[in-house]
Amino acid sequence: MLILDHVVKKFGSYAAVNDLSLIIPSGEFFGFLGPNGAGKTTTIKMMTGLFTPTSGSISINGHNVLTDPIRAKSSFGYIPDQPFLYDKLTGREFLYYIGGLFKIPKAPLTETIDALVDKFEIGSWVNKRAEDYSQGMRQRITIAAAFVHNPATIIIDEPMVGLDPRSARLTKDALKQKSKEGVSIFMSTHSLEIVDELCDRVGIIKDGSLIYLDTRDNLHSVKAQYDGKLESVFLELTR
């Protein structure tokens, strides 16, 4: 479960995020939408501990991100929009490195990594150094790394960047399966199609404030008031 309680983030007098409150329960796939500069990435950076909220609190799986950061971070997986790998490590070595950070014993870690290699179909190049990877290959390793410690929550910023259609399908299927297993998923994206396909609930942020929050089913009824397209609803709400 992920809880944001009246979260504010200011840079000087500018409020990048303004009084944001959300509860993402276990098993929910939540889509976070908004135009450029709306506050999506700032929100994620506060959730992952990269930014400190100006006020308010963030709790992930019962752990306050500010006062109990180690336990909070141990309970979630993070998929950034720009994957970072160590170029001199192979993909497999990087996955072992991530498992080591979470202190996973070698035998179960090896079993987990082998399963992830199969799940994301990366076996043909996972033993090559990351310096030889394309953007899409880097992203697939980063996504696999977020699954290594079997987190209770997954936080994602634009998961499909650089992925070909096959890789995108594998990623969507893996994320949806995780939500069915009870993992809470918070996904920020510009892709309205992915939100429409995967998410149980949708929030739209504009100028740092949440302007829409409802289930995907209710969003479909709103779509009917326009031309049946989520794009039209999004453009109207964020106009």
Beta strands, then each sheet from edge to edge (+ up, - down):
strand 1: 2-11
strand 2: 14-24
strand 3: 29-33
strand 4: 55-60
strand 5: 63-64
strand 6: 76-79
strand 7: 153-157
strand 8: 184-188
strand 9: 201-206
strand 10: 209-215
sheet 1: 2+ 1- 4+ 5-
sheet 2: 6+ 7+ 8+ 3+ 9+ 10-
end
